[in-house]
Amino acid sequence: MPLLSPELYIGLMSGTSMDGIDAVLVDFSRPQPKLIQSLSHPWPADVRHDLIEARKIPDDKLSSLNALDIQTAEIFAEACLKLLATTSYKAIDIKAVGNHGQTIRHRPEIENPFSLQIGNAQVLADLTGIDVVSDFRTADIESGGQGAPLVPAFHQTMFSCEKTNRVIVNIGGIANITVLPKDKNQTVTGFDCGPGNTLMDIWVQQHKQQHYDANGDFAASGKTNVSLLAHLLMDNYFQLAPPKSTGFEYFNLDWLNTYDLNDMNNADIQSTLCDLTATSIIRAINQYAVATDEIFICGGGVHNKTLMQKLQTLTTCSVSTTEKLNIHPDWVEAMAFAWLARQNTHQQYGNLPSVTGADESVVLGKLTPAHIE
């Protein structure tokens, strides 16, 4: 048989925690996409600070972010070029970059809904010499959807199994689930089930001056406050039926401070927040995926050993990472945006209306050609 020419796409992802830019090179020339190379590119401390501060800007002032939009694109370009430098491939070999961008605002619930991710596509395309697909959420929102979560369509492609009912849990800043029934006649569903790492990150930053709770050690040093956990789980978001999505606009320090945390041990609060993430995930699975046989975790949450242990204690299903399914959990989401870029260039749908609530399946993203001199 003749050798297939590679069909190469780069995927870029930077999530709520902004702990780095995940960059992957993926070959789609065969039915099963192949991860060729991956790396995590750090955000400069000053840019990370500016991105976090940008979250505080009112909706009607977001146009003031032009300079940060360009600066963010320049760092995305660094990640792409650094990734390529570790391979034998050149920019001309890459079909497109799928760039999620850095989310500054996600407002699917307002009268005129929108979602804003920055990282100027034209700047990124010109600096890398590669076409860029970006702005993945808008088309779904314009079709009546939440614009999130978007990774379930990729999960369906990569992880569906005819023998077992699976749930894929992506634990980034926010946690979302994808329900993959073994019966192909049943609908794939999914939604944001609540906070992933975001509240734990905020709390450990405030009290330990660390970006995240390494291994969940801070949480493990405390004891969950059962009363506080019960109150947190009563929040309206957890009672909403899907489709639904959320973000740091909702689950943040202001949200946490609406609860009486006085006289509570900081480590106990961290343990409680860890249990909040674990419990809200398992409750969502128990309510909306009752036939689940296997649970697979991806995203940064897999590195929180305490969280992973809590998840397993709350369910009789086996809890593993997607590494068991041959994709390292650190790279699943970036691979999803490489896949979405490919879907765009082939004019194939990228959303699942059963997940986002959109009126129909649509092609996601906008293609920005590189200006090559």
C-alpha positions as a Markdown table, in Angstrom:
| # | Residue | x | y | z |
|---|---|---|---|---|
| 1 | Met | 0.0 | 0.0 | 0.0 |
| 2 | Pro | 1.3 | 3.5 | -0.8 |
| 3 | Leu | 2.3 | 5.6 | 2.2 |
| 4 | Leu | -0.3 | 8.2 | 3.2 |
| 5 | Ser | 0.9 | 11.8 | 3.2 |
| 6 | Pro | 0.5 | 13.3 | 6.7 |
| 7 | Glu | -2.4 | 15.7 | 7.3 |
| 8 | Leu | -1.0 | 17.9 | 10.0 |
| 9 | Tyr | -2.7 | 20.4 | 12.3 |
| 10 | Ile | -1.6 | 22.3 | 15.4 |
| 11 | Gly | -3.9 | 22.6 | 18.3 |
| 12 | Leu | -3.5 | 25.4 | 21.0 |
| 13 | Met | -5.3 | 25.5 | 24.3 |
| 14 | Ser | -4.9 | 27.8 | 27.3 |
| 15 | Gly | -7.5 | 27.3 | 30.0 |
| 16 | Thr | -8.9 | 29.2 | 33.0 |
| 17 | Ser | -5.9 | 28.6 | 35.2 |
| 18 | Met | -3.5 | 30.0 | 32.6 |
| 19 | Asp | -0.7 | 27.7 | 33.8 |
| 20 | Gly | 0.6 | 27.4 | 30.3 |
| 21 | Ile | -0.3 | 27.0 | 26.6 |
| 22 | Asp | -0.8 | 23.4 | 25.5 |
| 23 | Ala | 0.5 | 23.0 | 22.0 |
| 24 | Val | 0.1 | 19.7 | 20.0 |
| 25 | Leu | 0.9 | 18.6 | 16.4 |
| 26 | Val | -1.6 | 16.0 | 15.2 |
| 27 | Asp | -1.7 | 13.8 | 12.0 |
| 28 | Phe | -5.2 | 13.2 | 10.7 |
| 29 | Ser | -4.3 | 11.2 | 7.7 |
| 30 | Arg | -5.6 | 7.9 | 9.2 |
| 31 | Pro | -8.9 | 7.1 | 10.9 |
| 32 | Gln | -7.3 | 7.3 | 14.3 |
| 33 | Pro | -5.6 | 10.7 | 14.8 |
| 34 | Lys | -2.0 | 10.5 | 15.9 |
| 35 | Leu | -0.3 | 12.8 | 18.3 |
| 36 | Ile | 3.1 | 13.6 | 16.8 |
| 37 | Gln | 4.5 | 16.1 | 19.3 |
| 38 | Ser | 3.4 | 18.2 | 22.3 |
| 39 | Leu | 4.7 | 20.8 | 24.7 |
| 40 | Ser | 3.5 | 23.3 | 27.3 |
| 41 | His | 4.6 | 26.8 | 26.7 |
| 42 | Pro | 4.6 | 29.1 | 29.8 |
| 43 | Trp | 2.9 | 32.4 | 30.0 |
| 44 | Pro | 5.2 | 35.3 | 30.9 |
| 45 | Ala | 4.3 | 36.4 | 34.4 |
| 46 | Asp | 3.4 | 40.0 | 33.3 |
| 47 | Val | 1.1 | 38.8 | 30.5 |
| 48 | Arg | -0.6 | 36.3 | 32.7 |
| 49 | His | -1.3 | 39.1 | 35.2 |
| 50 | Asp | -2.7 | 41.3 | 32.5 |
| 51 | Leu | -5.0 | 38.4 | 31.3 |
| 52 | Ile | -6.3 | 37.8 | 34.7 |
| 53 | Glu | -6.9 | 41.6 | 35.2 |
| 54 | Ala | -8.8 | 41.7 | 31.9 |
| 55 | Arg | -11.5 | 39.5 | 33.4 |
| 56 | Lys | -12.5 | 42.5 | 35.5 |
| 57 | Ile | -13.2 | 44.8 | 32.5 |
| 58 | Pro | -16.9 | 45.5 | 31.9 |
| 59 | Asp | -18.5 | 43.9 | 28.8 |
| 60 | Asp | -18.8 | 47.3 | 27.1 |
| 61 | Lys | -15.1 | 48.1 | 27.5 |
| 62 | Leu | -13.7 | 44.8 | 26.0 |
| 63 | Ser | -12.7 | 46.7 | 22.8 |
| 64 | Ser | -9.9 | 48.2 | 24.9 |
| 65 | Leu | -8.0 | 44.9 | 24.8 |
| 66 | Asn | -6.5 | 45.3 | 21.3 |
| 67 | Ala | -2.9 | 45.5 | 22.6 |
| 68 | Leu | -3.3 | 42.5 | 24.8 |
| 69 | Asp | -5.0 | 40.7 | 21.9 |
| 70 | Ile | -1.9 | 41.1 | 19.8 |
| 71 | Gln | 0.5 | 40.4 | 22.7 |
| 72 | Thr | -1.4 | 37.1 | 23.4 |
| 73 | Ala | -1.1 | 36.1 | 19.7 |
| 74 | Glu | 2.6 | 36.7 | 19.7 |
| 75 | Ile | 3.0 | 34.3 | 22.6 |
| 76 | Phe | 0.7 | 31.7 | 20.9 |
| 77 | Ala | 3.0 | 32.1 | 17.9 |
| 78 | Glu | 6.1 | 31.4 | 20.1 |
| 79 | Ala | 4.4 | 28.2 | 21.3 |
| 80 | Cys | 3.7 | 27.1 | 17.7 |
| 81 | Leu | 7.2 | 27.8 | 16.5 |
| 82 | Lys | 8.8 | 26.1 | 19.5 |
| 83 | Leu | 6.6 | 23.1 | 18.9 |
| 84 | Leu | 7.7 | 22.9 | 15.2 |
| 85 | Ala | 11.3 | 23.3 | 16.1 |
| 86 | Thr | 11.2 | 20.0 | 18.0 |
| 87 | Thr | 10.1 | 18.2 | 14.8 |
| 88 | Ser | 11.3 | 17.8 | 11.2 |
| 89 | Tyr | 8.3 | 19.7 | 9.9 |
| 90 | Lys | 8.1 | 23.3 | 8.7 |
| 91 | Ala | 5.2 | 25.8 | 8.6 |
| 92 | Ile | 4.4 | 24.9 | 5.0 |
| 93 | Asp | 3.7 | 21.3 | 6.1 |
| 94 | Ile | 0.9 | 22.4 | 8.5 |
| 95 | Lys | -2.7 | 22.7 | 7.2 |
| 96 | Ala | -3.9 | 25.0 | 10.0 |
| 97 | Val | -3.6 | 26.0 | 13.6 |
| 98 | Gly | -6.7 | 25.5 | 15.7 |
| 99 | Asn | -6.4 | 28.2 | 18.4 |
| 100 | His | -9.0 | 28.2 | 21.2 |
| 101 | Gly | -7.6 | 31.5 | 22.4 |
| 102 | Gln | -7.6 | 32.8 | 25.9 |
| 103 | Thr | -11.1 | 33.2 | 27.3 |
| 104 | Ile | -11.8 | 36.7 | 28.7 |
| 105 | Arg | -15.6 | 36.5 | 28.8 |
| 106 | His | -18.3 | 33.8 | 28.4 |
| 107 | Arg | -21.8 | 35.1 | 28.5 |
| 108 | Pro | -24.2 | 32.5 | 27.0 |
| 109 | Glu | -27.0 | 33.4 | 29.3 |
| 110 | Ile | -27.6 | 37.1 | 28.6 |
| 111 | Glu | -30.0 | 38.7 | 26.1 |
| 112 | Asn | -27.3 | 39.2 | 23.5 |
| 113 | Pro | -25.0 | 36.2 | 24.3 |
| 114 | Phe | -21.3 | 36.1 | 23.3 |
| 115 | Ser | -18.0 | 34.5 | 24.2 |
| 116 | Leu | -14.7 | 36.3 | 23.8 |
| 117 | Gln | -11.3 | 34.5 | 23.4 |
| 118 | Ile | -8.4 | 36.7 | 22.5 |
| 119 | Gly | -5.2 | 36.0 | 20.6 |
| 120 | Asn | -5.4 | 37.9 | 17.3 |
| 121 | Ala | -5.8 | 35.3 | 14.5 |
| 122 | Gln | -4.2 | 37.4 | 11.8 |
| 123 | Val | -1.1 | 38.2 | 13.9 |
| 124 | Leu | -0.8 | 34.5 | 14.8 |
| 125 | Ala | -1.2 | 33.4 | 11.2 |
| 126 | Asp | 1.4 | 36.0 | 9.9 |
| 127 | Leu | 4.0 | 35.2 | 12.6 |
| 128 | Thr | 3.8 | 31.5 | 12.0 |
| 129 | Gly | 3.1 | 31.4 | 8.3 |
| 130 | Ile | 0.2 | 29.0 | 8.9 |
| 131 | Asp | -3.5 | 29.5 | 8.4 |
| 132 | Val | -5.4 | 29.9 | 11.7 |
| 133 | Val | -8.9 | 28.7 | 12.7 |
| 134 | Ser | -10.2 | 30.5 | 15.8 |
| 135 | Asp | -13.4 | 31.9 | 17.3 |
| 136 | Phe | -14.9 | 28.4 | 17.7 |
| 137 | Arg | -17.8 | 29.4 | 20.0 |
| 138 | Thr | -19.6 | 32.1 | 18.1 |
| 139 | Ala | -21.3 | 29.9 | 15.4 |
| 140 | Asp | -22.8 | 27.7 | 18.1 |
| 141 | Ile | -24.0 | 30.6 | 20.1 |
| 142 | Glu | -25.5 | 32.2 | 16.9 |
| 143 | Ser | -27.3 | 28.9 | 16.4 |
| 144 | Gly | -28.9 | 29.2 | 19.8 |
| 145 | Gly | -26.3 | 27.2 | 21.8 |
| 146 | Gln | -24.2 | 27.8 | 24.8 |
| 147 | Gly | -21.0 | 27.8 | 22.8 |
| 148 | Ala | -19.6 | 25.3 | 25.3 |
| 149 | Pro | -18.5 | 22.7 | 26.0 |
| 150 | Leu | -17.0 | 22.0 | 22.6 |
| 151 | Val | -14.8 | 19.0 | 23.3 |
| 152 | Pro | -17.5 | 16.4 | 23.5 |
| 153 | Ala | -17.7 | 16.0 | 19.7 |
| 154 | Phe | -14.0 | 15.1 | 19.7 |
| 155 | His | -14.5 | 12.8 | 22.7 |
| 156 | Gln | -17.2 | 11.0 | 20.7 |
| 157 | Thr | -14.8 | 10.6 | 17.8 |
| 158 | Met | -11.9 | 9.3 | 19.9 |
| 159 | Phe | -13.3 | 7.5 | 22.9 |
| 160 | Ser | -16.7 | 5.9 | 22.0 |
| 161 | Cys | -16.9 | 2.2 | 22.6 |
| 162 | Glu | -19.5 | -0.3 | 21.5 |
| 163 | Lys | -18.9 | -2.5 | 24.6 |
| 164 | Thr | -19.1 | 0.0 | 27.5 |
| 165 | Asn | -21.0 | 3.1 | 28.5 |
| 166 | Arg | -18.3 | 5.7 | 29.1 |
| 167 | Val | -18.1 | 9.2 | 30.6 |
| 168 | Ile | -15.2 | 11.4 | 29.7 |
| 169 | Val | -14.6 | 14.1 | 32.4 |
| 170 | Asn | -12.4 | 17.1 | 31.5 |
| 171 | Ile | -11.2 | 18.8 | 34.6 |
| 172 | Gly | -9.8 | 22.2 | 33.8 |
| 173 | Gly | -10.8 | 25.4 | 35.5 |
| 174 | Ile | -14.3 | 24.2 | 34.9 |
| 175 | Ala | -15.3 | 20.5 | 34.9 |
| 176 | Asn | -17.4 | 19.1 | 32.0 |
| 177 | Ile | -18.6 | 15.6 | 31.2 |
| 178 | Thr | -19.3 | 13.8 | 27.9 |
| 179 | Val | -21.7 | 10.9 | 28.1 |
| 180 | Leu | -20.8 | 8.2 | 25.5 |
| 181 | Pro | -23.5 | 5.5 | 25.3 |
| 182 | Lys | -22.4 | 2.1 | 23.9 |
| 183 | Asp | -25.6 | 2.0 | 21.9 |
| 184 | Lys | -25.0 | 4.2 | 18.8 |
| 185 | Asn | -28.7 | 4.9 | 18.6 |
| 186 | Gln | -28.6 | 6.8 | 21.9 |
| 187 | Thr | -27.6 | 10.5 | 21.9 |
| 188 | Val | -24.2 | 11.7 | 23.1 |
| 189 | Thr | -24.7 | 14.4 | 25.7 |
| 190 | Gly | -22.5 | 16.6 | 27.9 |
| 191 | Phe | -22.3 | 19.8 | 29.9 |
| 192 | Asp | -20.3 | 21.9 | 32.3 |
| 193 | Cys | -21.1 | 20.3 | 35.7 |
| 194 | Gly | -19.4 | 23.0 | 37.8 |
| 195 | Pro | -16.0 | 24.1 | 39.1 |
| 196 | Gly | -13.0 | 22.0 | 38.3 |
| 197 | Asn | -9.7 | 23.4 | 39.5 |
| 198 | Thr | -10.7 | 27.1 | 39.5 |
| 199 | Leu | -11.9 | 27.5 | 43.2 |
| 200 | Met | -9.1 | 25.3 | 44.5 |
| 201 | Asp | -6.5 | 27.4 | 42.5 |
| 202 | Ile | -7.9 | 30.6 | 43.9 |
| 203 | Trp | -7.8 | 29.4 | 47.5 |
| 204 | Val | -4.3 | 28.0 | 47.3 |
| 205 | Gln | -3.1 | 31.2 | 45.6 |
| 206 | Gln | -4.5 | 33.3 | 48.3 |
| 207 | His | -3.3 | 31.2 | 51.3 |
| 208 | Lys | -0.2 | 29.5 | 50.0 |
| 209 | Gln | 1.0 | 31.8 | 47.2 |
| 210 | Gln | 1.0 | 28.9 | 44.8 |
| 211 | His | -0.6 | 28.8 | 41.4 |
| 212 | Tyr | -2.3 | 25.4 | 42.1 |
| 213 | Asp | -2.5 | 22.7 | 44.9 |
| 214 | Ala | 0.3 | 20.4 | 43.8 |
| 215 | Asn | -0.9 | 16.7 | 44.1 |
| 216 | Gly | -3.8 | 18.1 | 46.2 |
| 217 | Asp | -1.5 | 18.2 | 49.2 |
| 218 | Phe | -3.1 | 21.3 | 50.7 |
| 219 | Ala | -6.6 | 19.7 | 50.4 |
| 220 | Ala | -5.2 | 16.4 | 51.9 |
| 221 | Ser | -3.9 | 18.3 | 54.9 |
| 222 | Gly | -7.4 | 19.5 | 55.8 |
| 223 | Lys | -10.8 | 17.9 | 56.7 |
| 224 | Thr | -13.9 | 18.7 | 54.7 |
| 225 | Asn | -16.5 | 20.8 | 56.4 |
| 226 | Val | -19.6 | 18.8 | 55.6 |
| 227 | Ser | -22.0 | 21.7 | 56.4 |
| 228 | Leu | -20.2 | 24.1 | 54.1 |
| 229 | Leu | -20.1 | 21.4 | 51.3 |
| 230 | Ala | -23.8 | 20.9 | 51.6 |
| 231 | His | -24.4 | 24.7 | 51.3 |
| 232 | Leu | -22.1 | 25.0 | 48.3 |
| 233 | Leu | -23.9 | 22.1 | 46.5 |
| 234 | Met | -27.2 | 23.9 | 47.0 |
| 235 | Asp | -26.1 | 26.6 | 44.5 |
| 236 | Asn | -28.6 | 27.1 | 41.7 |
| 237 | Tyr | -26.1 | 26.2 | 39.0 |
| 238 | Phe | -26.0 | 22.6 | 40.2 |
| 239 | Gln | -29.8 | 22.4 | 40.1 |
| 240 | Leu | -30.0 | 23.6 | 36.4 |
| 241 | Ala | -30.8 | 21.0 | 33.8 |
| 242 | Pro | -28.5 | 20.8 | 30.8 |
| 243 | Pro | -27.6 | 22.1 | 28.3 |
| 244 | Lys | -25.6 | 24.5 | 30.5 |
| 245 | Ser | -22.1 | 26.0 | 30.7 |
| 246 | Thr | -20.3 | 28.2 | 33.1 |
| 247 | Gly | -16.9 | 29.8 | 33.8 |
| 248 | Phe | -14.9 | 32.0 | 36.1 |
| 249 | Glu | -17.5 | 34.7 | 35.7 |
| 250 | Tyr | -19.6 | 32.7 | 38.0 |
| 251 | Phe | -17.4 | 30.4 | 40.1 |
| 252 | Asn | -14.9 | 32.8 | 41.5 |
| 253 | Leu | -13.7 | 34.3 | 44.8 |
| 254 | Asp | -16.7 | 36.6 | 45.0 |
| 255 | Trp | -19.0 | 33.6 | 44.8 |
| 256 | Leu | -17.0 | 31.8 | 47.5 |
| 257 | Asn | -17.1 | 34.8 | 49.8 |
| 258 | Thr | -20.9 | 34.8 | 49.8 |
| 259 | Tyr | -20.6 | 31.9 | 52.2 |
| 260 | Asp | -19.5 | 32.3 | 55.8 |
| 261 | Leu | -15.9 | 31.1 | 55.9 |
| 262 | Asn | -15.0 | 32.9 | 59.1 |
| 263 | Asp | -13.3 | 30.8 | 61.8 |
| 264 | Met | -12.7 | 27.9 | 59.3 |
| 265 | Asn | -9.3 | 26.4 | 58.8 |
| 266 | Asn | -7.9 | 27.3 | 55.4 |
| 267 | Ala | -6.8 | 23.7 | 54.7 |
| 268 | Asp | -10.3 | 22.5 | 55.6 |
| 269 | Ile | -11.8 | 24.9 | 53.1 |
| 270 | Gln | -9.4 | 23.6 | 50.5 |
| 271 | Ser | -10.5 | 20.0 | 51.2 |
| 272 | Thr | -14.1 | 21.1 | 51.0 |
| 273 | Leu | -13.5 | 22.8 | 47.6 |
| 274 | Cys | -11.9 | 19.6 | 46.4 |
| 275 | Asp | -14.9 | 17.6 | 47.5 |
| 276 | Leu | -17.2 | 20.1 | 45.8 |
| 277 | Thr | -15.5 | 19.4 | 42.5 |
| 278 | Ala | -15.6 | 15.6 | 43.0 |
| 279 | Thr | -19.1 | 15.5 | 44.3 |
| 280 | Ser | -20.6 | 17.8 | 41.6 |
| 281 | Ile | -19.0 | 15.6 | 38.9 |
| 282 | Ile | -20.2 | 12.3 | 40.3 |
| 283 | Arg | -23.7 | 13.7 | 41.0 |
| 284 | Ala | -23.9 | 14.9 | 37.4 |
| 285 | Ile | -22.9 | 11.4 | 36.2 |
| 286 | Asn | -25.3 | 9.7 | 38.6 |
| 287 | Gln | -28.2 | 11.9 | 37.4 |
| 288 | Tyr | -27.6 | 12.1 | 33.7 |
| 289 | Ala | -25.6 | 9.0 | 32.9 |
| 290 | Val | -27.0 | 6.3 | 35.2 |
| 291 | Ala | -25.7 | 3.4 | 33.1 |
| 292 | Thr | -22.1 | 4.4 | 33.2 |
| 293 | Asp | -19.6 | 1.6 | 33.3 |
| 294 | Glu | -16.3 | 3.5 | 33.0 |
| 295 | Ile | -15.1 | 7.1 | 33.8 |
| 296 | Phe | -12.0 | 8.5 | 32.2 |
| 297 | Ile | -10.5 | 11.8 | 33.3 |
| 298 | Cys | -8.5 | 14.3 | 31.3 |
| 299 | Gly | -7.2 | 17.8 | 31.9 |
| 300 | Gly | -5.1 | 19.3 | 34.7 |
| 301 | Gly | -7.3 | 17.8 | 37.4 |
| 302 | Val | -5.7 | 14.4 | 36.9 |
| 303 | His | -2.5 | 15.6 | 38.6 |
| 304 | Asn | -4.5 | 16.3 | 41.8 |
| 305 | Lys | -4.1 | 12.9 | 43.5 |
| 306 | Thr | -6.5 | 13.9 | 46.3 |
| 307 | Leu | -9.2 | 14.8 | 43.8 |
| 308 | Met | -8.7 | 11.6 | 41.9 |
| 309 | Gln | -9.0 | 9.6 | 45.1 |
| 310 | Lys | -12.2 | 11.4 | 46.1 |
| 311 | Leu | -13.7 | 10.8 | 42.7 |
| 312 | Gln | -13.1 | 7.0 | 43.0 |
| 313 | Thr | -14.5 | 6.8 | 46.6 |
| 314 | Leu | -17.7 | 8.4 | 45.4 |
| 315 | Thr | -18.5 | 5.9 | 42.6 |
| 316 | Thr | -18.5 | 2.2 | 42.0 |
| 317 | Cys | -17.4 | 2.8 | 38.4 |
| 318 | Ser | -13.7 | 2.5 | 37.6 |
| 319 | Val | -12.0 | 5.9 | 37.4 |
| 320 | Ser | -9.0 | 6.1 | 35.1 |
| 321 | Thr | -7.3 | 8.7 | 33.0 |
| 322 | Thr | -7.5 | 8.9 | 29.2 |
| 323 | Glu | -4.0 | 7.5 | 29.1 |
| 324 | Lys | -5.7 | 4.1 | 29.3 |
| 325 | Leu | -7.4 | 5.0 | 26.0 |
| 326 | Asn | -4.0 | 5.9 | 24.4 |
| 327 | Ile | -4.2 | 9.7 | 24.7 |
| 328 | His | -2.3 | 11.4 | 27.6 |
| 329 | Pro | -4.8 | 13.5 | 29.6 |
| 330 | Asp | -2.7 | 16.6 | 29.4 |
| 331 | Trp | -3.2 | 16.9 | 25.6 |
| 332 | Val | -6.8 | 15.9 | 25.0 |
| 333 | Glu | -8.2 | 19.4 | 24.9 |
| 334 | Ala | -5.4 | 20.8 | 22.6 |
| 335 | Met | -6.0 | 17.8 | 20.3 |
| 336 | Ala | -9.7 | 18.7 | 20.2 |
| 337 | Phe | -8.9 | 22.1 | 18.8 |
| 338 | Ala | -6.6 | 20.7 | 16.2 |
| 339 | Trp | -9.5 | 18.4 | 15.3 |
| 340 | Leu | -12.0 | 21.3 | 15.2 |
| 341 | Ala | -9.6 | 23.2 | 12.9 |
| 342 | Arg | -9.6 | 20.2 | 10.6 |
| 343 | Gln | -13.4 | 20.0 | 10.8 |
| 344 | Asn | -13.5 | 23.6 | 9.7 |
| 345 | Thr | -11.2 | 23.2 | 6.8 |
| 346 | His | -13.2 | 20.2 | 5.6 |
| 347 | Gln | -16.5 | 22.2 | 6.2 |
| 348 | Gln | -17.8 | 19.5 | 8.7 |
| 349 | Tyr | -19.7 | 20.2 | 11.8 |
| 350 | Gly | -17.9 | 20.6 | 15.1 |
| 351 | Asn | -20.6 | 21.0 | 17.7 |
| 352 | Leu | -23.1 | 18.6 | 19.2 |
| 353 | Pro | -26.6 | 20.3 | 19.6 |
| 354 | Ser | -27.4 | 17.7 | 22.2 |
| 355 | Val | -24.6 | 19.1 | 24.3 |
| 356 | Thr | -24.6 | 22.9 | 23.6 |
| 357 | Gly | -28.4 | 23.3 | 23.0 |
| 358 | Ala | -27.8 | 24.7 | 19.5 |
| 359 | Asp | -30.6 | 24.5 | 17.0 |
| 360 | Glu | -28.5 | 22.5 | 14.6 |
| 361 | Ser | -25.0 | 21.1 | 13.9 |
| 362 | Val | -22.8 | 23.8 | 12.4 |
| 363 | Val | -19.2 | 24.3 | 11.2 |
| 364 | Leu | -17.3 | 26.0 | 14.0 |
| 365 | Gly | -14.5 | 28.6 | 13.8 |
| 366 | Lys | -13.3 | 31.2 | 11.4 |
| 367 | Leu | -10.4 | 30.6 | 9.0 |
| 368 | Thr | -7.8 | 33.3 | 8.8 |
| 369 | Pro | -5.2 | 32.8 | 6.0 |
| 370 | Ala | -1.6 | 33.6 | 6.6 |
| 371 | His | -0.2 | 36.5 | 4.6 |
| 372 | Ile | 3.0 | 35.0 | 3.2 |
| 373 | Glu | 5.4 | 37.3 | 1.3 |
